[in-house]
């Protein structure tokens, strides 16, 4: 299997998806579907961390086609999704899709899981602080 999916925290507020070589698009779609089911099972905002890993590579050249189809099923209570280990190319494609389709995934990027968690904590603090 090309992925591992679990809760990062005991409170079940952050999903952790590790993509492992080798993987293919059907596995990636399955992993996101399972992740979305986990998010939908909660009545509060759930954030996510996707770890691509140092050896990450695309299975083929259909990233734009595949990524576009993934945007249609994002849960309403999906919070920030932090991608760890995204190449410049992958981050650029995500930014293009975000502009074209809207920021439903709330993407951010980090170099480590710890940095990703800190970004999520920072966004939570911003959401919880009173707006002036």
N, C-alpha and C positions, 0 to 999 in steps of 0.2 A: 504494500500500500504506500502511496506517495505522500501521505500526510498523517499527522497526529493532531487530534482536536481534543481540548480539555478546557476546564475552567482554570484560570490563573490563580484565582483567590477563593477562599472558603465561602465568601459572601455571594459568589457567583454573579459578579458584576463585570468581569472581564473574561472574554474568551481568548484562548491561545491556540492559534493554528500554525503548526510547523509544516512547511512544504519540504519534502525530502526527495532527492533524486533516487531513481527515476520517477517521473510523474507524467501524467497526460491530462488533457483537457477534461475528459469525463470524470476523472478523479477529482480535479479541482472543482468542477461544478458540484459534485457530490459533497465535497468538504464544505463548500459555502452553503449548500442547502442544509446540511446538518448544523452548521453554525447558526444559520438563520432560524432554524427550529429551536435551538437553545435560547436565542435572544427572544423569540416570540413567546417562549414559555414563562417569561418574567413580565411583571407589570410595571417595571421601572426601566430606566435607560441602561443598556448594556453596551460597554465598549469592547473593542476587539484589538488584538495584536496578531499580525500575520508575520511570521518569521520565514524569510526566503532562504537564508543560509548562504555560506560562502561559495558553495558549489552550485548555486542556483543557475539554471539556464532554461530557456523556453523549449518546449517539446517541438514546436514548429513556428512558422512565421505568422500565425493567425491571431496574434495578441489583440489587435483592434477589434476584430470580429467577436472574439471570445469575451473581451472585457465589456463591450457594449451590451451584450446579452445578460451580463451579470447584474447590471444596474436595475433591471426591472423588478427584482424580488427583494429589495432591501427592506427589512422590517421598519415599522414606524418608530419603534423604540431603540433603533440602532444609534449608538453614540459615535464617538470618534473611533476611526479605524487607523491604527498606526502600523505602517509597514516597516519592518526591520530588514535592512539589507537590500533595499531597492536600488537597482542601478539607475543612472541618470535617465536612460531610455524609458524604463518602466515608470519612473516618477513623472516624466514628461507626458507619456501616454495617459496616465491617470489624471494629470492636470487638464489635458485637452478634453478628455471625457467629462470631467467635472464641469468645465466651462460649457460644454455642449449640452449636457444632460441635467445639470444642476448638482448641487453639493449634497446629495442624499447620503453619501458614504462618509463625509467629513474626514477625508484622508489627511494624515500627517505622516512624517517620515522620521526614523530614528536609526541609530547605529547598533543599539543593543536593546534587549528586553527591558533592562532597568531604565534606560533613557525613555523608552516607549511608555513605561508605567508612570514615569515622572511627568511626561507630556499629558497623559490622561488625568493625572492628579491636578495638574495646572488648569486644564480645561474645566474639570469639575469645580475647582475653587472659583473660577471666573463665572460659571453658571450659577453658583450658589450665592455669590456676592450681590448685594442689592444694587440695582441700576440707578444711577443718579440722573 
